[in-house]
Amino acid sequence: VYQVAASVVVILGGAIAFLLKEEATVVPVAKVEEITPGRSIAKLTVASGDVYHLDSLNQVDLVTSLAENNGKEVVFTDRQLEESVGEIRYNKVEIPRGGEYQIVLGDGTRVYLNAQTELRFPESFANSEQRLVYLSGEAYFEVAKNPSKPFIVQCKDYAVKVLGTFNVNSYEGDETSKTTLATGKVEIDMDGKQTILKPGQQAIIKDGEVNVREVDVEVYTTWMYENFRFKSESIQEIMTKLSRWYTIDVFYMNEAVIILPVTCLVMPRLLMCWNY
């Protein structure tokens, strides 16, 4: 009996010591920071060098135009006539990560700007033969009609000459750029070679080549309404876009997962994925 009792004491003592040791070595869980969706944020740098934060101003009275602002959209009204315009000078709107904004240019063209995007545009279109703007990032354009002055979006490696409604995705560092046409007509000019798009078509620019395919335009334009749709895109492509909107940095424990094609619907408080 004494031998059995002694054995039980030893076993229980060893078990308790083991459990106490396990409890002492538990690694605490790191605090998870709250991830919030983007909001209307924009910085305007005018040709004179003055800087305005549009999300905190109501109206900007510029020399060449009036910029009426409501915290989500700024409307430029061109004040200049052709005879009063000298050299063409450019304003610049910058959208940071976690931001978005809408602007209406002096010609009436409405532009929706996505996160981490920069748009340069003339302070006046009065004496120019064309309406030329420069884009880095993603923007959706509703171009005002003016057959005598073509509207051109200049990206890093190509230009988009348009009369209609379209989306341009051309981020620095991305392997591909995409131009998606909703209505009207688009002409892609790359190294002197022109490619015409019809409504419902998308031009994919990669490695100096332009490839055209039929697409569901809504997949590439729902971001304007705080919804993202991804169709047959890789985890890496999806997370890159979400990182701009939610201001997060993404790393991968297993690089093999980044090539998986996924279809997703993403809203500020909801993520649904299928078709692995």
Secondary structure by P-SEA (a helix, b strand, c coil): caaaaaaaaaaaaaaaaaaaaaaaabbbbccccbbbbbcccbbbbcccccccccccccccccccbbbbbcccbbbbbbcccccccccbbbbbbbbcccccbbbbcccbbbbbbccbbbbbbbccccccccbbbbbcccccccccccccbbbbbbcccbbbbbcccbbbbbcccccbbbbbbcccbbbbbcccbbbbbcccbbbbbcccbbbbbbccccccccccccbbbbccccaaaaaaaaaaaabbbbbbcccccccbbbbbcccccccccccc
